[in-house]
């Protein structure tokens, strides 16, 4: 099939590349000419394992191309994907201006029947707004052209998006149109070879499913962090608790790891947007607000442990803190709402200097903060430790899991680790003379 995808960000590019990979002919559209030029040259704007070779291969084979020409894209295919950003508005609700701008562009150029697919993460009722926008523009044109609006939310994990798309757990498709359902079934047929993964439902249910999934996962994380904070005060070990509850198949082990909070482009934004949706319909949703509040508080835990160890936040002035991990999770360079940012900005506010290292997010760190006298970026995980008063761990990259502690001891001024991801055996480190603070486990006595 032929399809056009508006937006070449995370969702649009992965969708376009993977659809081309299974044989469809894809045109990706973006308003940024410089970005399109780079994509045509095979330069990928995001760091996602496995994506680069798929893009290069399908460009070379002629199944994937990029353009800024809206009219060309609309005429190219019957199926039109909207995969543009929906950033938080001032009140936390999703800003739909880019989604509606694409809908208008499609409406101005569509020559005949089109299926407009909302791939962006959007609030319930967005399909109705897209429908109304297209009807408005068609009326201005004096045309009566049939079309259907479909909800087809993405469920891609950053760092594993290619595998998630090519081998999906489920494919949610919201439509009551038999014609649109037929087109979508044909489009996703290559992904349904061994079993049926497509779940058809009404549009609003499909829109809500996306938000519900992310809010559920975020809730599990915040709940475990709430328990972890209680465990510290009670003298319990949250890691043992995690194993105990995870063994229950009704709970399972997924997303019950305590830490320094969730981040990224999805969970914070979607929990907040779902909460605003509740407000808009007059429904009080205290659980959603609590999930967000617990997460915001949890992001401050590493700074609080550092401050407590040194005898107060004011004692951090002039100190140098090394940071392992800047991305909000491993296998991505995405630092949006990352816990590392909360820690680093608090350290700067306290007058501390930061030395940081991340395997892939260094360029993103430079882009966000630019050159600063109180920031040094290191070339590897050991160089970053040199002369630092403490190490704080924000991201659980594989290369951080089994470091050489003897080498670390020779580089750090103090044998002090603040671990936001519970990577190490606390008893072993304590026996080796380390001050090791983790999340939800017995903490060492603070020393100046």
C-alpha positions in Angstrom: 0.0 0.0 0.0 0.9 3.6 -0.3 0.8 5.8 2.8 1.8 9.3 3.8 3.0 10.2 7.3 2.9 13.8 8.6 5.7 14.3 11.2 9.2 12.9 11.2 9.7 12.9 14.9 10.0 9.8 17.1 6.6 8.3 16.2 6.4 9.4 12.6 9.9 8.3 11.6 9.7 4.9 13.3 6.2 4.3 11.8 7.4 5.3 8.3 10.6 3.3 8.4 8.9 0.2 9.7 6.0 0.4 7.3 8.4 0.7 4.5 10.4 -2.2 5.9 7.4 -4.6 5.4 6.9 -3.4 1.8 4.6 -0.4 1.8 5.6 2.8 -0.1 5.9 5.6 2.4 6.2 9.4 2.1 7.1 11.3 5.3 6.3 15.0 5.4 7.8 17.7 7.7 7.7 21.5 7.5 11.4 21.6 8.4 13.4 21.6 5.2 16.7 21.2 6.9 15.4 18.2 8.7 14.1 16.7 5.5 17.5 17.3 3.8 19.3 15.4 6.6 16.8 12.5 6.5 17.2 12.2 2.7 21.0 12.0 3.4 20.4 9.2 6.0 21.0 11.4 9.0 18.6 10.4 11.8 17.6 13.1 14.3 17.0 10.6 17.2 19.0 7.9 18.7 17.0 4.6 18.5 18.7 1.2 18.2 18.1 -0.5 14.8 16.4 2.5 13.2 19.3 3.9 11.1 19.9 0.8 8.9 16.1 0.4 8.3 15.9 4.0 7.1 19.0 3.7 4.9 17.9 0.5 3.4 14.4 1.7 2.5 15.6 5.0 1.1 17.9 3.0 -1.1 15.2 0.6 -2.2 12.8 3.5 -3.0 10.1 2.6 -0.5 10.8 5.5 1.8 11.2 9.2 0.9 10.8 12.6 2.5 9.3 15.9 1.5 8.0 19.2 2.7 5.3 19.3 -0.1 1.9 18.7 1.6 0.0 18.6 -1.7 2.3 15.9 -3.1 1.9 13.8 0.1 -1.9 14.1 0.2 -2.2 13.0 -3.4 0.3 10.2 -2.9 -1.8 7.9 -0.7 -5.3 7.1 0.4 -4.1 6.5 4.0 -2.8 9.7 5.7 -1.1 9.4 9.1 -0.9 12.3 11.5 2.1 11.7 13.7 3.0 15.2 14.9 3.8 16.4 18.4 1.1 17.2 21.0 3.1 19.2 23.6 1.6 20.1 26.9 -0.4 23.4 26.9 -0.1 25.9 29.7 -2.7 24.0 31.8 -1.1 20.6 31.1 -3.7 19.5 28.5 -2.4 18.3 25.1 -1.9 21.1 22.5 -3.6 20.0 19.3 -2.6 22.9 17.1 -0.2 20.8 15.0 -2.7 17.9 14.6 -5.4 20.3 13.4 -2.9 22.1 11.1 -2.2 18.8 9.4 -5.9 18.0 9.2 -6.4 21.3 7.5 -3.6 20.6 5.0 -5.0 17.3 4.1 -8.5 18.8 3.6 -7.2 21.5 1.3 -5.6 19.0 -1.1 -7.5 15.7 -0.9 -8.8 14.8 -4.3 -10.9 11.8 -3.3 -11.6 9.5 -0.4 -9.0 9.5 2.3 -8.4 7.6 5.6 -7.0 10.1 8.1 -5.2 8.2 10.9 -4.4 9.8 14.2 -1.1 8.2 15.3 -0.2 11.1 17.7 -1.1 10.7 21.4 -4.2 12.8 21.6 -7.1 13.3 24.1 -10.4 11.6 23.8 -12.5 13.6 21.3 -9.6 14.6 19.1 -11.0 12.6 16.1 -14.2 14.6 16.4 -12.2 17.8 16.2 -10.2 16.5 13.2 -13.4 15.5 11.5 -14.9 18.9 12.1 -11.8 20.7 10.8 -11.8 18.7 7.6 -15.5 19.2 7.1 -15.0 22.9 7.5 -12.2 23.1 4.9 -14.1 21.0 2.4 -17.1 23.3 2.9 -14.9 26.2 2.1 -13.7 24.4 -1.0 -17.3 23.7 -2.0 -16.5 20.0 -2.2 -18.2 16.9 -0.8 -15.4 14.3 -0.6 -15.9 11.3 1.7 -13.3 10.5 4.3 -12.9 8.6 7.6 -11.0 9.6 10.7 -9.3 6.6 12.5 -7.6 6.4 15.9 -4.5 4.2 15.8 -2.4 5.1 18.9 1.3 4.0 19.1 2.7 1.9 21.9 6.4 2.3 21.3 9.0 2.2 24.1 12.0 4.4 23.5 15.0 2.3 23.1 13.0 -0.7 21.8 10.7 1.1 19.3 11.7 -0.8 16.2 11.0 -4.2 17.8 7.8 -2.9 19.3 6.5 -1.8 15.9 7.6 -4.9 13.9 6.4 -7.3 16.6 3.5 -5.5 18.4 1.7 -6.9 21.4 -1.5 -5.3 20.0 -2.6 -2.9 17.3 -5.4 -0.7 18.5 -7.7 0.7 15.7 -10.6 2.9 16.5 -13.2 3.2 13.7 -16.8 2.1 13.0 -16.4 2.5 9.2 -16.3 -0.8 7.4 -14.3 0.8 4.5 -11.7 2.3 6.9 -11.5 -1.0 8.8 -10.8 -2.8 5.6 -8.0 -0.4 4.7 -6.4 -0.6 8.1 -6.6 -4.4 8.2 -4.8 -4.6 4.8 -2.2 -2.0 6.0 -1.3 -4.1 9.1 -1.6 -7.5 7.5 2.2 -8.1 7.5 2.1 -7.8 11.3 -0.6 -10.4 11.8 0.9 -13.4 10.2 1.0 -15.8 13.2 -1.9 -14.3 15.1 -4.4 -11.5 15.0 -3.1 -8.5 16.8 -5.5 -5.9 15.6 -8.2 -4.9 18.1 -11.0 -2.9 16.5 -13.1 -0.6 18.7 -14.8 2.8 18.6 -12.7 5.8 18.1 -13.1 7.3 21.7 -12.2 3.9 23.3 -9.1 3.7 21.1 -8.1 7.3 22.1 -8.6 6.5 25.8 -6.7 3.2 25.6 -3.4 5.0 24.9 -3.7 7.3 27.8 -5.0 4.5 30.1 -2.0 2.3 29.3 0.6 5.0 30.1 -1.2 6.2 33.2 -1.4 2.6 34.4 2.4 2.1 34.0 3.1 5.4 35.6 0.9 4.5 38.5 2.8 1.3 39.1 6.1 3.3 39.2 4.8 5.9 41.6 3.3 3.3 43.8 6.6 1.5 44.1 8.4 4.7 44.8 5.9 5.5 47.6 6.5 2.1 49.1 10.3 2.6 48.7 10.2 5.8 50.7 8.2 4.0 53.4 10.6 1.1 53.4 13.5 3.5 54.2 11.7 4.8 57.2 10.6 1.4 58.4 14.0 -0.3 57.9 12.7 -2.7 55.2 14.4 -3.5 51.9 12.2 -2.5 48.9 14.1 -4.8 46.6 13.0 -7.8 48.8 9.5 -6.4 48.8 9.6 -6.1 45.0 10.5 -9.7 44.6 7.8 -10.8 47.0 5.0 -9.0 45.3 6.3 -9.6 41.8 6.1 -13.3 42.3 2.3 -12.9 42.4 1.2 -13.4 38.7 -1.6 -10.8 39.3 1.1 -8.2 39.8 4.2 -9.4 37.9 7.6 -7.8 37.8 7.1 -5.3 35.1 7.3 -1.6 36.1 7.7 -2.2 39.8 11.3 -1.0 40.1 11.7 1.8 42.5 14.0 4.7 41.6 14.4 8.4 41.2 11.2 8.9 39.1 10.0 8.5 35.6 10.6 10.9 32.7 10.5 11.0 29.0 8.0 12.4 26.5 5.1 10.1 27.3 4.4 9.3 31.0 4.6 12.8 32.5 2.7 14.4 29.6 0.1 11.8 29.3 -0.7 11.5 33.0 -1.1 15.2 33.2 -3.2 15.4 30.0 -5.5 12.6 31.3 -5.9 14.5 34.5 -6.9 17.6 32.6 -9.4 15.6 30.6 -11.0 14.5 33.8 -11.2 18.2 34.9 -12.8 19.2 31.6 -15.6 16.6 32.0 -16.1 17.6 35.7 -14.7 14.4 37.1 -12.4 14.5 40.1 -9.4 12.1 39.5 -7.3 12.2 42.7 -5.3 9.1 41.8 -3.9 10.7 38.6 -2.9 13.8 40.5 -1.2 11.7 43.1 0.8 9.7 40.5 2.1 13.0 39.2 2.8 14.5 42.6 4.6 11.4 43.8 6.8 11.4 40.7 7.7 15.0 41.0 8.7 14.5 44.6 10.7 11.4 43.8 12.8 13.3 41.3 14.1 15.3 44.2 15.3 12.3 46.3 18.9 12.2 45.0 19.5 15.8 45.8 17.9 15.3 49.2 20.2 12.4 50.0 23.3 14.3 48.9 22.3 17.3 51.0 21.6 15.2 54.0 24.9 13.4 53.7 26.9 16.7 53.6 24.8 18.3 56.4 22.5 20.5 54.4 22.0 21.9 50.9 24.1 24.9 51.7 27.1 22.6 52.3 27.0 21.5 48.6 28.3 24.9 47.5 31.7 24.4 45.9 31.4 20.7 45.8 31.8 18.7 42.5 29.2 15.9 41.9 29.7 13.3 39.1 26.5 12.1 37.4 26.2 8.8 35.5 23.3 8.9 33.1 21.5 11.8 31.6 18.8 10.2 29.4 15.5 9.4 31.2 16.1 5.7 30.5 18.7 3.6 28.8 19.0 3.1 25.0 17.8 6.6 24.2 19.2 10.1 24.1 15.9 11.6 25.2 16.3 13.9 28.2 12.7 15.3 28.3 11.6 15.4 32.0 14.6 13.3 32.9 15.3 12.9 36.7 18.9 13.9 35.9 17.8 17.4 35.0 16.0 17.8 38.3 19.1 16.8 40.2 21.6 18.8 38.1 19.5 22.0 38.2 19.2 21.6 42.0 22.9 21.1 42.4 23.6 24.3 40.3 21.1 26.2 42.4 23.0 25.1 45.5 26.3 26.3 44.1 27.8 22.8 43.1 29.6 21.9 40.0 28.5 18.9 37.9 30.6 16.5 35.9 28.4 14.3 33.7 28.6 11.3 31.4 26.0 9.4 29.4 26.7 6.9 26.6 24.5 8.7 24.0 22.9 11.8 25.5 25.9 14.1 25.6 24.9 16.1 22.5 21.4 16.5 23.9 22.9 17.8 27.2 24.9 20.4 25.3 21.8 21.4 23.3 19.7 21.9 26.4 22.1 23.7 28.6 24.9 25.0 26.4 28.4 25.9 27.8 28.5 26.5 31.5 31.3 27.1 34.0 29.6 24.7 36.4 29.3 21.9 33.9 31.9 19.5 32.5 31.1 16.6 30.2 33.4 13.6 30.3 34.4 11.1 27.7 33.7 8.0 29.7 32.3 6.7 33.0 35.6 6.8 34.8 37.0 10.2 33.6 33.8 11.8 35.0 34.7 10.7 38.5 38.0 12.5 38.7 38.1 14.9 41.7 34.3 14.6 42.4 33.0 14.5 46.0 30.3 12.0 45.1 28.7 10.0 42.3 25.0 10.2 41.5 23.5 7.5 39.3 20.3 8.6 37.3 20.1 6.1 34.4 20.6 2.3 34.6 22.8 1.9 31.5 24.3 -1.6 31.2 27.8 -0.3 31.4 27.1 1.1 34.9 26.0 -2.2 36.4 29.4 -3.8 37.1 32.0 -1.0 37.4 35.5 -1.3 38.8 35.0 0.0 42.4 38.8 0.0 43.1 39.3 2.3 40.1 36.4 4.5 41.2 37.9 4.8 44.7 41.1 6.2 43.2 39.3 8.8 41.3 36.6 10.1 43.7 37.5 12.3 46.7 35.0 10.4 48.8 33.7 6.8 48.7 30.2 8.1 48.2 27.5 6.9 45.8 23.9 8.1 45.5 22.2 5.5 43.4 18.8 6.3 41.9 18.4 2.9 40.3 19.5 0.4 43.0 22.2 -1.1 40.8 24.5 -2.5 43.5 24.7 -4.8 46.6 24.5 -2.4 49.5 26.0 -4.8 52.0 29.0 -5.5 49.8 29.7 -1.8 49.3 29.2 -1.1 53.0 31.8 -3.8 53.9 34.2 -2.2 51.4 33.9 1.2 53.2 31.5 2.9 50.8 28.8 5.3 51.7 26.1 3.9 49.5 22.6 5.6 49.4 20.0 3.8 47.3 16.2 4.0 47.1 14.0 2.1 49.6 16.9 0.3 51.4 18.8 0.8 54.6 20.8 4.0 54.3 24.3 4.6 55.8 24.8 7.1 58.6 25.4 10.6 57.2 28.9 12.0 57.6 30.4 15.4 56.7 
